[in-house]
Amino acid sequence: MTGVKRGFTDIAEGQVHYRYKGEAEDVPLFMLHPGPTSARSIVPLIDILGNHRQVLAPDILGSGDSAAPAHDVTDMVYFADTMCRTMDSLGIETCDLWGSMTGAHCGIEVALMRPDRIRVLYIEALFEYDEATEKAMHDGHAPKAVIDQIGSQFNFFWHLARDQHLFFPWFTRDAAHARNQGLPTARQLHDKTVELLKVADTYHVALNAAVRHKSGERLKDVTVPVIGPEWLQKYLPSVKVRGDFVIGAEASPPEKVEASAKEILRHLG
């Protein structure tokens, strides 16, 4: 059991669900989760970080228990705008902004859109792909799910949840793309599948916006301090390189989550 609590706040599209922990302070930590699920995937990080500072972590629209995005096909600028409006609704004037994968793409656009509101942008995980991988991601990373009377969606989301841990890209499923790691527990896979089934009609929107997002090129124009992976210095030389990181904290070993939290606190306090 964790001390992480849950709440809802309102924006034009509907209610945004968020998780939170810690005492209110002038500069909270606002965390944007990786896809394809929700802020549930970073609860172990929220739980540790919330012992040291106030943390708020919304479900990006179309994910978790948040409302659907206004459009089925949109870009990361749209999602950044929804997160800025979520900050407004929560009364957040300035924050440290943390993002991982889809959340990192969104975070870059938030930092570009409202640099006056972001003290530091901390990028936990973000990758640059070669041309072939990028094309494959465009073609098959997040297809729209089919909802039918034989339950195809259950099979689809179970395999998406599982195969993300076995292959990269997850839909390739051959030896050349196998990942050298095992599976999470049966319970963790079940919970991830349920998270995806809840948003079967909308899970793909933010993911495809992230795939199309030119993160390196966009990062060039970011003016707030950035902490992140070393490869980002190719686009923004001032990036301060972070050390330990975690992807999918919910399914990661506790020691890996703790190392990531320690690194975040080292940089952000």
C-alpha positions as CSV (number, residue, x, y, z in Angstrom):
1,M,0.0,0.0,0.0
2,T,1.3,3.5,-0.9
3,G,0.4,6.9,0.3
4,V,-0.5,8.1,-3.2
5,K,-4.0,9.6,-3.5
6,R,-6.2,10.3,-6.4
7,G,-8.4,13.1,-7.6
8,F,-10.1,14.8,-10.6
9,T,-10.0,18.3,-12.0
10,D,-11.9,19.9,-14.8
11,I,-10.9,21.2,-18.2
12,A,-13.0,21.9,-21.3
13,E,-12.7,18.2,-22.6
14,G,-14.0,16.8,-19.3
15,Q,-12.3,15.6,-16.1
16,V,-8.6,14.9,-15.8
17,H,-7.7,12.2,-13.3
18,Y,-4.5,12.7,-11.4
19,R,-2.4,11.1,-8.6
20,Y,-0.8,13.1,-5.9
21,K,1.3,12.9,-2.8
22,G,3.2,15.3,-0.6
23,E,2.6,18.7,1.1
24,A,1.6,21.7,-0.9
25,E,4.6,23.9,-1.9
26,D,5.3,26.8,-4.2
27,V,7.0,24.7,-6.9
28,P,5.5,21.2,-7.1
29,L,6.8,18.3,-9.3
30,F,4.4,17.7,-12.2
31,M,4.9,14.3,-13.7
32,L,3.8,13.2,-17.2
33,H,3.7,9.4,-17.6
34,P,5.0,7.2,-20.4
35,G,2.5,5.4,-22.7
36,P,0.6,3.3,-23.3
37,T,-1.2,3.3,-20.0
38,S,-1.5,6.0,-17.3
39,A,0.1,7.6,-14.3
40,R,-0.5,4.2,-12.5
41,S,2.7,3.1,-14.2
42,I,4.8,5.5,-12.2
43,V,3.1,5.1,-8.8
44,P,6.3,3.6,-7.2
45,L,8.2,6.8,-8.2
46,I,5.4,9.1,-7.0
47,D,5.3,7.3,-3.7
48,I,9.0,7.8,-3.1
49,L,9.3,11.4,-4.4
50,G,6.1,12.4,-2.5
51,N,8.0,11.8,0.7
52,H,10.3,14.7,-0.2
53,R,8.1,17.2,-2.1
54,Q,4.6,17.7,-3.5
55,V,4.0,15.5,-6.6
56,L,1.0,15.7,-9.0
57,A,0.7,13.2,-11.9
58,P,-2.2,13.5,-14.3
59,D,-3.4,10.8,-16.8
60,I,-2.8,12.3,-20.2
61,L,-6.1,12.7,-22.1
62,G,-7.3,9.4,-23.6
63,S,-5.3,7.5,-20.9
64,G,-6.2,6.0,-17.6
65,D,-9.3,7.7,-16.1
66,S,-9.0,11.0,-17.8
67,A,-11.4,12.3,-20.5
68,A,-10.9,11.5,-24.1
69,P,-9.0,14.0,-26.3
70,A,-11.3,16.3,-28.4
71,H,-10.0,14.8,-31.7
72,D,-9.1,11.3,-32.7
73,V,-6.0,12.5,-34.7
74,T,-4.0,15.3,-33.1
75,D,-0.5,16.4,-32.3
76,M,1.6,16.8,-29.2
77,V,1.0,20.6,-29.1
78,Y,-2.6,19.8,-28.4
79,F,-1.7,17.5,-25.5
80,A,0.7,20.1,-24.1
81,D,-2.1,22.6,-24.1
82,T,-4.4,20.2,-22.2
83,M,-1.7,19.8,-19.6
84,C,-1.2,23.5,-19.2
85,R,-4.9,23.8,-18.7
86,T,-4.8,21.0,-16.1
87,M,-2.1,23.0,-14.3
88,D,-4.5,26.0,-14.4
89,S,-7.3,23.9,-13.0
90,L,-5.1,22.6,-10.2
91,G,-3.8,26.1,-9.3
92,I,-0.2,25.4,-10.3
93,E,1.6,28.6,-11.4
94,T,5.1,27.2,-11.6
95,C,6.5,23.6,-11.4
96,D,9.3,21.3,-12.1
97,L,8.2,19.2,-15.0
98,W,9.1,15.5,-15.3
99,G,8.3,13.4,-18.4
100,S,9.0,9.9,-19.7
101,M,8.5,8.7,-23.3
102,T,5.1,10.0,-24.3
103,G,5.2,12.3,-21.3
104,A,8.6,13.6,-22.3
105,H,7.3,14.5,-25.8
106,C,4.5,16.3,-24.1
107,G,6.8,17.9,-21.6
108,I,9.0,19.4,-24.4
109,E,5.9,21.1,-25.9
110,V,4.7,22.4,-22.5
111,A,8.2,23.9,-21.9
112,L,7.9,25.6,-25.3
113,M,4.4,26.7,-24.8
114,R,4.8,28.1,-21.3
115,P,8.4,28.6,-20.3
116,D,7.4,31.0,-17.6
117,R,5.7,28.2,-15.8
118,I,8.5,25.6,-15.9
119,R,11.5,25.9,-13.6
120,V,13.2,22.7,-14.9
121,L,12.3,20.1,-17.5
122,Y,13.5,16.6,-16.4
123,I,13.4,14.0,-19.1
124,E,13.5,10.5,-17.6
125,A,13.4,8.4,-20.8
126,L,13.3,9.4,-24.4
127,F,14.9,7.7,-27.4
128,E,15.9,8.6,-30.9
129,Y,15.3,5.9,-33.5
130,D,17.0,5.0,-36.8
131,E,15.0,5.6,-40.0
132,A,13.8,2.0,-40.3
133,T,12.6,1.8,-36.7
134,E,10.9,5.2,-37.0
135,K,9.0,4.1,-40.1
136,A,7.9,0.8,-38.4
137,M,6.7,2.8,-35.4
138,H,4.7,5.1,-37.6
139,D,3.1,2.1,-39.3
140,G,2.3,-0.2,-36.4
141,H,3.1,1.2,-33.0
142,A,-0.5,2.2,-32.0
143,P,-3.2,1.0,-34.3
144,K,-6.8,1.9,-33.5
145,A,-8.3,-1.1,-31.6
146,V,-11.3,-3.0,-33.1
147,I,-14.2,-3.5,-30.7
148,D,-16.3,-6.4,-31.8
149,Q,-18.6,-9.1,-30.5
150,I,-15.9,-11.8,-30.4
151,G,-13.8,-9.8,-28.1
152,S,-10.8,-9.2,-30.4
153,Q,-9.9,-6.2,-28.2
154,F,-9.1,-8.4,-25.3
155,N,-6.6,-10.5,-27.3
156,F,-5.1,-7.4,-28.9
157,F,-4.5,-5.5,-25.6
158,W,-3.2,-8.6,-23.8
159,H,-0.5,-9.1,-26.5
160,L,0.3,-5.4,-26.6
161,A,0.8,-5.4,-22.8
162,R,2.9,-8.6,-22.9
163,D,4.9,-8.1,-26.1
164,Q,6.2,-4.6,-25.1
165,H,8.4,-6.5,-22.7
166,L,9.5,-9.1,-25.2
167,F,10.2,-7.2,-28.4
168,F,11.0,-3.8,-29.7
169,P,9.1,-2.6,-31.6
170,W,6.5,-4.7,-29.7
171,F,4.7,-5.8,-32.9
172,T,7.7,-7.2,-34.7
173,R,7.9,-10.5,-32.8
174,D,11.0,-12.0,-34.4
175,A,14.4,-12.9,-33.0
176,A,16.1,-9.9,-34.5
177,H,13.8,-7.6,-32.4
178,A,13.7,-9.6,-29.2
179,R,14.5,-7.9,-25.9
180,N,16.8,-9.5,-23.5
181,Q,14.5,-9.4,-20.5
182,G,11.8,-11.4,-18.9
183,L,8.1,-10.6,-18.3
184,P,6.6,-8.8,-15.4
185,T,4.4,-10.7,-13.0
186,A,1.1,-12.1,-14.1
187,R,-0.7,-9.5,-11.9
188,Q,1.3,-6.6,-13.4
189,L,0.5,-7.8,-16.9
190,H,-3.2,-8.2,-16.0
191,D,-3.3,-4.7,-14.5
192,K,-1.6,-3.2,-17.5
193,T,-4.1,-4.9,-19.8
194,V,-7.1,-3.6,-17.8
195,E,-5.6,-0.1,-18.0
196,L,-5.5,-0.4,-21.8
197,L,-9.0,-1.9,-22.1
198,K,-10.5,1.0,-20.2
199,V,-9.3,3.4,-22.9
200,A,-9.7,1.0,-25.9
201,D,-11.1,3.8,-28.1
202,T,-8.5,6.4,-27.3
203,Y,-5.2,4.8,-26.1
204,H,-3.7,5.3,-29.6
205,V,-4.2,9.1,-29.9
206,A,-1.4,10.3,-27.6
207,L,0.9,7.4,-28.6
208,N,0.7,8.3,-32.3
209,A,1.2,12.0,-31.5
210,A,4.4,11.0,-29.7
211,V,5.6,8.9,-32.6
212,R,5.1,11.8,-35.0
213,H,6.7,14.3,-32.6
214,K,10.2,15.5,-33.7
215,S,11.5,15.8,-30.2
216,G,15.1,16.6,-31.0
217,E,14.2,19.4,-33.4
218,R,11.7,20.8,-31.0
219,L,14.1,20.6,-28.1
220,K,16.4,23.1,-29.9
221,D,14.0,25.9,-29.0
222,V,13.5,25.1,-25.4
223,T,14.8,27.9,-23.1
224,V,14.2,26.4,-19.7
225,P,16.9,24.3,-18.0
226,V,16.8,20.6,-19.2
227,I,18.0,17.5,-17.6
228,G,17.9,14.3,-19.6
229,P,19.7,11.6,-21.6
230,E,23.1,12.4,-23.1
231,W,21.9,12.2,-26.8
232,L,19.8,15.3,-26.3
233,Q,23.0,17.4,-26.2
234,K,23.2,16.9,-29.9
235,Y,20.2,19.2,-30.2
236,L,20.6,21.3,-27.0
237,P,24.2,21.4,-25.8
238,S,23.1,22.9,-22.4
239,V,21.2,19.7,-21.4
240,K,22.5,18.4,-18.1
241,V,22.9,14.6,-18.3
242,R,21.0,12.5,-15.8
243,G,22.2,9.2,-14.5
244,D,20.0,6.3,-13.3
245,F,16.5,6.1,-14.9
246,V,13.6,3.8,-15.0
247,I,11.0,2.9,-17.7
248,G,7.7,1.5,-16.4
249,A,8.3,1.9,-12.7
250,E,5.4,-0.2,-11.8
251,A,6.9,-3.3,-13.3
252,S,10.6,-2.5,-12.5
253,P,12.7,-3.9,-9.6
254,P,12.4,-1.7,-6.5
255,E,16.1,-1.0,-6.4
256,K,15.9,0.4,-10.0
257,V,13.0,2.7,-9.0
258,E,14.8,3.8,-5.9
259,A,18.0,4.6,-7.9
260,S,15.9,6.7,-10.4
261,A,14.1,8.6,-7.5
262,K,17.5,9.3,-5.9
263,E,18.7,10.8,-9.2
264,I,15.6,12.9,-9.7
265,L,16.0,14.3,-6.1
266,R,19.7,14.9,-6.7
267,H,18.8,17.2,-9.5
268,L,15.5,18.7,-8.4
269,G,15.7,18.5,-4.6
